[in-house]
Amino acid sequence: MSMSDQLDKASAQMKGLSERASEAEANANAAKARDKAALEQRVDAAEASAKKTSDDLKASAKESKDETTQWWGQVQDNWQSHVAKVHKDVDKAKANLKADQAEKRAERAEANAAAAVEFAYAAIEEAEYQVLNAALARLDAEDAAAAT
C-alpha cells in the first residue's frame, strides 16, 4: 500500500471518528431535551389527573344535602389534608435523602463522562501523531530505497 493510500485510509478513519463524535454530541444533547420534555409531560399529566380526582371528590361531597354526609365529607377532607401533609413531609425527607444520593450519582456520572471525553481526546491526538509519524516513516523509507 502506498503512502498516499495509507494516508487516505487514515484520513477517512479520522473523518469517521469526527463524524461519530459529532453524532455522540448530538445524541447527548437530544437525550437531555427529550428526557426532560417527556418527564415534564408526565408530571403535568399526573398533576392534572390528581387535581381532577380531588375536584370530583369535593364536588360529590358538596352535592349531598344530608348533614351527616356533609360532616363525613368534612372529616374526610380534614383527614386527607392531614395525610397529604404527612406524605409531603415523608416525601420531602425521602427527596432530601434521594437528592443526596442522586447528587452523588450525578457527580460520579459526570466525572466518568469527563474522563471518557478526556481519554477520547487524548486518543485522537495520539492517532493524529501516529498518522503523521507513519507518513514521515514512509517518506524516510522511500528516500532510503531511492538512495540505494
Secondary structure, DSSP 8 states (H G I E B T S, - for coil): --HHHHHHHHHHHHHHHHHHHHHHHHHHHHHHHHHHHHHHHHHHHHHHHHHHHHHHHHHHHHH---HHHHHHHHHHHHHHHHHHHHHHHHHHHHHHHHHHHHHHHHHHHHHHHHHHHHHHHHHHHHHHHHHHHHHHHHHHHHHHHHH-
